[in-house]
């Protein structure tokens, strides 16, 4: 009797592969996102177009869009611990995937920050006046990599800004990707979520720089700490863009689940067409034709 060999599933087909997608999706997100901030912060004294806030909000919108295109079909393209946490607390994903996803997201953000640091090293040195990066002067360039509140904005205002911004982000992601609720198809979902980022930045961006993503802030902040910024980068503000987005994202998800989602269920609305929702991605299910 002929023996049949059974191939072992690749590790890339499971959580490891999904985490790898989260790493590269977040890497792309930060490369474009913090890259546009570098253009805004390091070159605005040269009279370029970059001295407009619109560069920031559209830059981050495009960054999120491209990051989702990288990882959407594999992991759902969370690219954000607040999204991952919200998906877990609302039972949209198993808790066993939370730590791998978040570690991958933070590492992707850290590596992207390191790449940008060396790409813009000349501009950073210029901004520091030729001095070595230190805890005393990191604030001159730290805003390229991580967020902070304006001097006239209190802790409550900054926390509230991050909380509400992330609640809107997660709640609207769920609304946009809900297959029962006029889902965006033709692979345009990442673009619509990118426009969502633009809207949040235009309305809630200036108080605290709208991190609305713990990995987006902590990964680059950790890099700047390692690069020489020390406790000037890892400062007393560090906890706000971590805790506020995690709490806000969970609240936004629960609000959606207990309001709009309940209404959709009560009206008996089913999935639109042959759509299938996975994280931030809406895909068309493949139809199996039996011969």
N, C-alpha and C positions, 0 to 999 in steps of 0.2 A: 504494500500500500504506500503510495507516494506521500511523503510528508510535506505539509504546507508550512511555510515560515510566516509567522505573524509579526509584522513590523511594529516596533514600539513607537507610540505617539511621540512626536517631537516635543521637547520642553517648550518650544516657542509657540505651541498651540494652546498653552494654558496661561496661567497668571504671569509666568516669566515673560512670555511674548507680549502680553498686554502691558506689563510694567515697562518693557523696553519701548513700546509705542508711547507710553506716557512720558518717558524720559526724552525721546526725540521730539515729541509734540511740544513739550514744555521748553526744550532747548530752542526750537524755532520761535516759539512765542516770545521768549526773552530776548533772543537775538534781534528780532525786529522791534519789539516793544522798547527795551532799554536802548536799542540803537537809535530810535527816533528821539528818545529823551536826551541822548548824547548830542544829537544835532541841535536840539533845543537849548540845552544848558551850556554846551562847550563852544558853540559857534554863534550865539545870538548877538555878540558884540561886534560882529563883522558885517552887520547890515544885511544878513541873509533872510530868506523867507522863514527861517526856522524859529524866529522869535515870536511866533504866534501859537496860542494854546491849541488851535485847531490841528496843528502838526501832531501834538501829543494825542489827542482823542482819536483822530483818524489813524495815526500810526499804530496805536494799541488795538483799534478795531481790526485793521488789516492783519496785525500780528496774531490775534486770536483766531481769525478766520483761517489763516494759513496753518496754524497749529492744529486746528480741528481737522483740516484736510489731511494732515499727516497721520493722525491717530484715530480718526473717527470710526472707521470700519473695524478696527481691531479692539479697542478698549472703550469706545464711546467718547474718547477725547475729553476726559475731565480736565486735565492740565491744571488742576486747582484743588488743593486739599479741602476747601470749603464745599466744592461740588461733590467730591468723593465722600466726605463725611455726611452730607445731606442725603446722598443716594443710599448710604448704609443705614442711617437712622430711620429712613422711610421704607426700608426693606426692598430697595430696588437693586441692591447688590449685596453679596455676603461680606460679613465683617472680616473674613480671612484675607480679602483682597485689599483692605484699607491701608494697612501698613506698607505693603509692597508698592502700591500706587503712590502713596504720599512720599515715601523715600525716593522713588524714581523722579517724582515731580521736583522735589527739592534739589536733588543732584543735577537734574537737567538745567534748572535755573542757575545753580552754582557754576556749572561748566560754561554756560552761556555768558555769565557775567565775567568769568575769567577770560574768555575769548575776546569780549568787547573791551576789557581792560587793556589788553595788549594791542588791540587794533587802534584804540584811541589813546594810547600811552602818550604820544606827543601832545595831544590836546589837553590831557589831564595834567602833564608836567607844566604846560603853559598856564593852566588855571591855578596851579599851585605855586607859580612863580619860580619854578626850578627846584623847589624844596622837596624832600622825600616825603612820601605819604606817612602820616602819623595820626595819632588820636586827636591831636590839637588842630590839624588842618583838614581832616577828612570831610568835615562838613561842607567844604568848598566844592567838592566833587561828588560827595556821597549821594546827592539827589539824582544823579544819573542812574544809580543802581538800586536805591531803595527809597521809601517814602518817609515823609515827616509832616507834622502839622505846622501850619503857619503860626507865627509868634502870637497873633491875636486870637487864635483858636484854642479853646481849652481842651482838656482831656475828654470831657463829656461830648463836646462837639466833634472831635476827631473820631471817638469811638462810635458815636451815632452815625456819622458819615459813612464809616466802613460797614457798620451793621446794616443800615438801610440799603446802601449800595449793593451789598452782597445778597441781601434778601430779595431785592428786585432782580438781581442777576439770576439767582437759582430759580425763583418763582417763575420768571419769564422764560427761562430755558425749558422748564417743564411744560409751560403753556405752548411754546413754539414747537416742541418735539412730541407733544401728545398726539398720537395718531388719530384721536377722535375729534381733534380741535383744529380743523383746517391746517394740517401739517404742511410745511414747505417741502416740496418734492423737487425732482430734477437736480438733486445734489446741491441745492442752493441754501440748505440749512446753515452751513458755516458762515455764509455771507450775512444772513439775517442776524445771527448771534454776534457777528462783528459789528453790525449797526447798533445792536443793543449796547455793546461796550462803548460805542461813540456817544450814545444817548446818556448813559450813566456818567461818562466823563464830562459831558457838557453841563449836566445838572448837579452832579455831586462830586466833581473832580478836584476843585481847588482848595477845599478845606484841608485835606490830608494827602492829596496826590492819588487818591482812589486806588489803593492796592487791590482791594476786593479779592485777594488771592494770597494766602499765607506763603506759598512757595515763591511767588513772584517777588515778594519782599524779603523773606528770610534767606533764600538761597543766595542772591546777590549781596545781601548784608553780611552773610557769613564769609563770602569771598573777600569783601572789602576789609573785614576783620582780620582775615588771614594775610592779606596783602600788605598790612601795616596800619590799618585804621584802628585796630584794637577796640577798646571800649568806647572809642568815639563813634564807631559804627554800631557796635552791639550795645546800644544805650538804653536809657529808661523808656524810650518809645517803642522798643522792639515788640513788646507783648500786644500792643493794640492791633497792628495789622495781622496778627495771628488769631487772637481770641475773638475779636469783633467779627471777622468774616466767617469763622467757623460757626459762631452762634447765629449770625444773621442768615447764613445759607440754610441752616437747619430750620429756622423759623420760616423763611420764605417757602421752603419745601412743604412744611406742615400746613401753612396757610393755603397753598395751592391744593393740597390733597383734601383739605376739609372744606373747601369752597368750590372752586371751578371744577375740580375733578368730580366732586359729589354731584354737581349739577349735570355734568356730562353723563354720569352714570344714571342719574334719575331720569334723564331724557332718553335713555336707552341708545345713545349714540355709539356706534361701533367704529372700528378702525376705518379710516378713509382709504378706499381702494385697496391696494395690496401693500400698504406701508407697514414698516416694522421699526419701532423705536429702540435705540440702544444708546444710552447716555445722551450725548449731544448730537447724535447722528440719527437721521431718519432715512431708512433705506427701503427700496422696493423688494418685496419678497420674490424669490424665484419660483415660478410655477413649475411643478413637476408634471410632465405629460407622460402618461402611461401608454405604451405601444401594445 
